[in-house]
Amino acid sequence: MNQNEIIQRARDEVLAELSRRKQERRKEYNTNVLSVRANDELAAKVRDYCKKNKVSTNQFFKTLLINFFKNNG
C-alpha cells in the first residue's frame, strides 16, 4: 500500500466516522418545536427557578408538560 492509498483510506475512515456522528445527532433532535409567550414577570420566575435548580428552560417545560398530562390524562 503506497502513501496515497493510506491517505485516501484514512480520509474515507474519517468521513465515515463524521457521517455516523451526524446521523446519531440527528436522531437526538426532535422536530416538534413549541413556543411559549410569557410576560416579563413569569419569564423571570421561570429563569430564576431554572437557574436555582440547574435545569434548562427546555427541561423545565418538558417536565411541566409530562406531569400535566400524567395528572390530567
N, CA, C and O atoms as a GROMACS GRO file, in nm:
protein
  292
    1MET      N    1   0.086  -0.118   0.000
    1MET     CA    2   0.000   0.000   0.000
    1MET      C    3   0.090   0.124   0.000
    1MET      O    4   0.175   0.140   0.088
    2ASN      N    5   0.072   0.210  -0.098
    2ASN     CA    6   0.156   0.329  -0.104
    2ASN      C    7   0.096   0.442  -0.021
    2ASN      O    8  -0.013   0.430   0.035
    3GLN      N    9   0.169   0.551  -0.013
    3GLN     CA   10   0.129   0.663   0.074
    3GLN      C   11  -0.005   0.724   0.032
    3GLN      O   12  -0.085   0.759   0.118
    4ASN      N   13  -0.030   0.736  -0.097
    4ASN     CA   14  -0.156   0.793  -0.145
    4ASN      C   15  -0.275   0.706  -0.107
    4ASN      O   16  -0.382   0.757  -0.072
    5GLU      N   17  -0.257   0.575  -0.113
    5GLU     CA   18  -0.364   0.484  -0.073
    5GLU      C   19  -0.392   0.493   0.077
    5GLU      O   20  -0.508   0.488   0.120
    6ILE      N   21  -0.286   0.506   0.156
    6ILE     CA   22  -0.300   0.519   0.301
    6ILE      C   23  -0.376   0.648   0.333
    6ILE      O   24  -0.466   0.649   0.417
    7ILE      N   25  -0.338   0.757   0.266
    7ILE     CA   26  -0.404   0.886   0.288
    7ILE      C   27  -0.552   0.877   0.249
    7ILE      O   28  -0.638   0.925   0.321
    8GLN      N   29  -0.580   0.816   0.134
    8GLN     CA   30  -0.719   0.803   0.089
    8GLN      C   31  -0.800   0.718   0.186
    8GLN      O   32  -0.915   0.751   0.217
    9ARG      N   33  -0.742   0.610   0.235
    9ARG     CA   34  -0.812   0.522   0.330
    9ARG      C   35  -0.842   0.597   0.460
    9ARG      O   36  -0.953   0.588   0.514
   10ALA      N   37  -0.743   0.671   0.511
   10ALA     CA   38  -0.763   0.748   0.633
   10ALA      C   39  -0.872   0.853   0.612
   10ALA      O   40  -0.957   0.874   0.699
   11ARG      N   41  -0.870   0.919   0.497
   11ARG     CA   42  -0.972   1.020   0.465
   11ARG      C   43  -1.111   0.959   0.464
   11ARG      O   44  -1.205   1.014   0.520
   12ASP      N   45  -1.123   0.842   0.399
   12ASP     CA   46  -1.252   0.774   0.392
   12ASP      C   47  -1.302   0.733   0.530
   12ASP      O   48  -1.421   0.742   0.559
   13GLU      N   49  -1.211   0.687   0.615
   13GLU     CA   50  -1.250   0.646   0.751
   13GLU      C   51  -1.297   0.765   0.833
   13GLU      O   52  -1.395   0.756   0.907
   14VAL      N   53  -1.228   0.878   0.820
   14VAL     CA   54  -1.268   0.999   0.893
   14VAL      C   55  -1.404   1.047   0.844
   14VAL      O   56  -1.489   1.082   0.925
   15LEU      N   57  -1.424   1.050   0.714
   15LEU     CA   58  -1.553   1.094   0.660
   15LEU      C   59  -1.666   1.000   0.703
   15LEU      O   60  -1.776   1.046   0.732
   16ALA      N   61  -1.639   0.870   0.707
   16ALA     CA   62  -1.741   0.776   0.750
   16ALA      C   63  -1.776   0.798   0.897
   16ALA      O   64  -1.893   0.791   0.935
   17GLU      N   65  -1.675   0.824   0.980
   17GLU     CA   66  -1.699   0.850   1.123
   17GLU      C   67  -1.779   0.978   1.141
   17GLU      O   68  -1.873   0.981   1.221
   18LEU      N   69  -1.744   1.083   1.068
   18LEU     CA   70  -1.818   1.209   1.078
   18LEU      C   71  -1.963   1.191   1.034
   18LEU      O   72  -2.054   1.247   1.095
   19SER      N   73  -1.984   1.115   0.929
   19SER     CA   74  -2.119   1.089   0.882
   19SER      C   75  -2.199   1.010   0.986
   19SER      O   76  -2.317   1.040   1.008
   20ARG      N   77  -2.136   0.912   1.049
   20ARG     CA   78  -2.203   0.833   1.153
   20ARG      C   79  -2.243   0.922   1.270
   20ARG      O   80  -2.354   0.912   1.322
   21ARG      N   81  -2.151   1.010   1.313
   21ARG     CA   82  -2.181   1.101   1.425
   21ARG      C   83  -2.295   1.196   1.389
   21ARG      O   84  -2.380   1.224   1.473
   22LYS      N   85  -2.296   1.244   1.266
   22LYS     CA   86  -2.402   1.335   1.222
   22LYS      C   87  -2.538   1.266   1.228
   22LYS      O   88  -2.636   1.325   1.272
   23GLN      N   89  -2.543   1.140   1.185
   23GLN     CA   90  -2.668   1.064   1.190
   23GLN      C   91  -2.714   1.044   1.333
   23GLN      O   92  -2.834   1.054   1.362
   24GLU      N   93  -2.622   1.015   1.424
   24GLU     CA   94  -2.658   0.995   1.565
   24GLU      C   95  -2.714   1.123   1.625
   24GLU      O   96  -2.813   1.119   1.698
   25ARG      N   97  -2.651   1.236   1.595
   25ARG     CA   98  -2.701   1.364   1.648
   25ARG      C   99  -2.837   1.396   1.592
   25ARG      O  100  -2.923   1.448   1.664
   26ARG      N  101  -2.859   1.366   1.467
   26ARG     CA  102  -2.987   1.394   1.403
   26ARG      C  103  -3.099   1.318   1.474
   26ARG      O  104  -3.210   1.369   1.487
   27LYS      N  105  -3.071   1.197   1.520
   27LYS     CA  106  -3.170   1.117   1.590
   27LYS      C  107  -3.208   1.179   1.724
   27LYS      O  108  -3.320   1.161   1.771
   28GLU      N  109  -3.115   1.251   1.786
   28GLU     CA  110  -3.139   1.308   1.918
   28GLU      C  111  -3.232   1.429   1.913
   28GLU      O  112  -3.298   1.460   2.013
   29TYR      N  113  -3.237   1.497   1.801
   29TYR     CA  114  -3.318   1.617   1.793
   29TYR      C  115  -3.461   1.583   1.755
   29TYR      O  116  -3.486   1.506   1.662
   30ASN      N  117  -3.552   1.641   1.828
   30ASN     CA  118  -3.693   1.623   1.798
   30ASN      C  119  -3.737   1.739   1.711
   30ASN      O  120  -3.700   1.854   1.737
   31THR      N  121  -3.815   1.711   1.611
   31THR     CA  122  -3.856   1.817   1.519
   31THR      C  123  -3.978   1.893   1.568
   31THR      O  124  -4.019   1.991   1.506
   32ASN      N  125  -4.038   1.850   1.677
   32ASN     CA  126  -4.154   1.918   1.732
   32ASN      C  127  -4.107   2.032   1.822
   32ASN      O  128  -4.059   2.010   1.933
   33VAL      N  129  -4.122   2.152   1.772
   33VAL     CA  130  -4.078   2.269   1.847
   33VAL      C  131  -4.202   2.349   1.885
   33VAL      O  132  -4.282   2.386   1.798
   34LEU      N  133  -4.218   2.375   2.013
   34LEU     CA  134  -4.330   2.455   2.063
   34LEU      C  135  -4.272   2.584   2.120
   34LEU      O  136  -4.158   2.586   2.165
   35SER      N  137  -4.350   2.690   2.118
   35SER     CA  138  -4.304   2.815   2.178
   35SER      C  139  -4.406   2.862   2.279
   35SER      O  140  -4.525   2.832   2.271
   36VAL      N  141  -4.356   2.936   2.375
   36VAL     CA  142  -4.441   2.987   2.482
   36VAL      C  143  -4.417   3.137   2.495
   36VAL      O  144  -4.303   3.183   2.499
   37ARG      N  145  -4.523   3.211   2.500
   37ARG     CA  146  -4.512   3.355   2.524
   37ARG      C  147  -4.553   3.382   2.669
   37ARG      O  148  -4.655   3.332   2.717
   38ALA      N  149  -4.471   3.461   2.736
   38ALA     CA  150  -4.499   3.493   2.876
   38ALA      C  151  -4.464   3.638   2.902
   38ALA      O  152  -4.379   3.697   2.834
   39ASN      N  153  -4.530   3.695   3.001
   39ASN     CA  154  -4.494   3.833   3.036
   39ASN      C  155  -4.360   3.832   3.110
   39ASN      O  156  -4.307   3.726   3.143
   40ASP      N  157  -4.306   3.950   3.136
   40ASP     CA  158  -4.174   3.962   3.197
   40ASP      C  159  -4.167   3.896   3.334
   40ASP      O  160  -4.066   3.835   3.369
   41GLU      N  161  -4.274   3.909   3.412
   41GLU     CA  162  -4.275   3.853   3.547
   41GLU      C  163  -4.267   3.700   3.544
   41GLU      O  164  -4.187   3.641   3.617
   42LEU      N  165  -4.349   3.638   3.461
   42LEU     CA  166  -4.345   3.492   3.451
   42LEU      C  167  -4.212   3.443   3.394
   42LEU      O  168  -4.156   3.344   3.442
   43ALA      N  169  -4.163   3.512   3.293
   43ALA     CA  170  -4.035   3.472   3.233
   43ALA      C  171  -3.923   3.478   3.335
   43ALA      O  172  -3.837   3.390   3.339
   44ALA      N  173  -3.923   3.582   3.418
   44ALA     CA  174  -3.821   3.596   3.522
   44ALA      C  175  -3.832   3.484   3.625
   44ALA      O  176  -3.731   3.431   3.670
   45LYS      N  177  -3.955   3.448   3.661
   45LYS     CA  178  -3.975   3.340   3.758
   45LYS      C  179  -3.924   3.207   3.702
   45LYS      O  180  -3.859   3.130   3.774
   46VAL      N  181  -3.953   3.180   3.576
   46VAL     CA  182  -3.908   3.056   3.514
   46VAL      C  183  -3.755   3.054   3.508
   46VAL      O  184  -3.693   2.954   3.545
   47ARG      N  185  -3.696   3.161   3.464
   47ARG     CA  186  -3.548   3.168   3.455
   47ARG      C  187  -3.484   3.153   3.592
   47ARG      O  188  -3.385   3.081   3.606
   48ASP      N  189  -3.539   3.218   3.693
   48ASP     CA  190  -3.484   3.207   3.830
   48ASP      C  191  -3.496   3.064   3.881
   48ASP      O  192  -3.400   3.011   3.938
   49TYR      N  193  -3.610   3.002   3.861
   49TYR     CA  194  -3.630   2.863   3.904
   49TYR      C  195  -3.528   2.771   3.836
   49TYR      O  196  -3.466   2.688   3.901
   50CYS      N  197  -3.513   2.788   3.706
   50CYS     CA  198  -3.421   2.702   3.631
   50CYS      C  199  -3.276   2.723   3.676
   50CYS      O  200  -3.200   2.627   3.688
   51LYS      N  201  -3.242   2.846   3.702
   51LYS     CA  202  -3.105   2.875   3.747
   51LYS      C  203  -3.079   2.814   3.884
   51LYS      O  204  -2.976   2.752   3.906
   52LYS      N  205  -3.173   2.831   3.976
   52LYS     CA  206  -3.159   2.776   4.112
   52LYS      C  207  -3.153   2.624   4.112
   52LYS      O  208  -3.080   2.565   4.191
   53ASN      N  209  -3.229   2.561   4.024
   53ASN     CA  210  -3.237   2.415   4.020
   53ASN      C  211  -3.147   2.353   3.914
   53ASN      O  212  -3.147   2.231   3.894
   54LYS      N  213  -3.070   2.436   3.846
   54LYS     CA  214  -2.973   2.391   3.746
   54LYS      C  215  -3.035   2.301   3.640
   54LYS      O  216  -2.985   2.193   3.610
   55VAL      N  217  -3.146   2.349   3.585
   55VAL     CA  218  -3.212   2.281   3.472
   55VAL      C  219  -3.230   2.382   3.359
   55VAL      O  220  -3.239   2.503   3.384
   56SER      N  221  -3.234   2.333   3.238
   56SER     CA  222  -3.258   2.422   3.125
   56SER      C  223  -3.406   2.458   3.120
   56SER      O  224  -3.490   2.387   3.177
   57THR      N  225  -3.437   2.566   3.054
   57THR     CA  226  -3.579   2.602   3.040
   57THR      C  227  -3.651   2.495   2.959
   57THR      O  228  -3.768   2.467   2.984
   58ASN      N  229  -3.583   2.435   2.863
   58ASN     CA  230  -3.644   2.329   2.785
   58ASN      C  231  -3.680   2.211   2.875
   58ASN      O  232  -3.791   2.157   2.866
   59GLN      N  233  -3.588   2.170   2.960
   59GLN     CA  234  -3.615   2.058   3.051
   59GLN      C  235  -3.728   2.094   3.148
   59GLN      O  236  -3.811   2.009   3.181
   60PHE      N  237  -3.732   2.218   3.193
   60PHE     CA  238  -3.838   2.265   3.282
   60PHE      C  239  -3.975   2.246   3.217
   60PHE      O  240  -4.066   2.190   3.277
   61PHE      N  241  -3.988   2.294   3.093
   61PHE     CA  242  -4.117   2.285   3.025
   61PHE      C  243  -4.152   2.142   2.989
   61PHE      O  244  -4.269   2.104   2.993
   62LYS      N  245  -4.052   2.060   2.952
   62LYS     CA  246  -4.080   1.920   2.924
   62LYS      C  247  -4.134   1.850   3.048
   62LYS      O  248  -4.232   1.776   3.040
   63THR      N  249  -4.071   1.874   3.163
   63THR     CA  250  -4.117   1.814   3.288
   63THR      C  251  -4.256   1.864   3.324
   63THR      O  252  -4.341   1.785   3.366
   64LEU      N  253  -4.279   1.992   3.307
   64LEU     CA  254  -4.409   2.051   3.336
   64LEU      C  255  -4.518   1.986   3.250
   64LEU      O  256  -4.625   1.951   3.301
   65LEU      N  257  -4.491   1.969   3.122
   65LEU     CA  258  -4.590   1.908   3.032
   65LEU      C  259  -4.611   1.760   3.063
   65LEU      O  260  -4.725   1.712   3.063
   66ILE      N  261  -4.503   1.690   3.089
   66ILE     CA  262  -4.516   1.546   3.123
   66ILE      C  263  -4.602   1.530   3.248
   66ILE      O  264  -4.694   1.448   3.250
   67ASN      N  265  -4.574   1.609   3.352
   67ASN     CA  266  -4.652   1.599   3.476
   67ASN      C  267  -4.798   1.640   3.455
   67ASN      O  268  -4.889   1.580   3.512
   68PHE      N  269  -4.819   1.742   3.373
   68PHE     CA  270  -4.955   1.789   3.347
   68PHE      C  271  -5.038   1.676   3.283
   68PHE      O  272  -5.148   1.647   3.328
   69PHE      N  273  -4.983   1.615   3.178
   69PHE     CA  274  -5.059   1.513   3.108
   69PHE      C  275  -5.067   1.382   3.185
   69PHE      O  276  -5.159   1.304   3.165
   70LYS      N  277  -4.971   1.358   3.273
   70LYS     CA  278  -4.978   1.241   3.358
   70LYS      C  279  -5.092   1.255   3.457
   70LYS      O  280  -5.162   1.158   3.486
   71ASN      N  281  -5.112   1.376   3.508
   71ASN     CA  282  -5.216   1.401   3.607
   71ASN      C  283  -5.352   1.431   3.546
   71ASN      O  284  -5.454   1.416   3.613
   72ASN      N  285  -5.354   1.474   3.420
   72ASN     CA  286  -5.480   1.514   3.358
   72ASN      C  287  -5.517   1.428   3.239
   72ASN      O  288  -5.608   1.462   3.163
   73GLY      N  289  -5.449   1.318   3.223
   73GLY     CA  290  -5.479   1.219   3.120
   73GLY      C  291  -5.485   1.276   2.984
   73GLY      O  292  -5.509   1.203   2.888
   0.00000   0.00000   0.00000
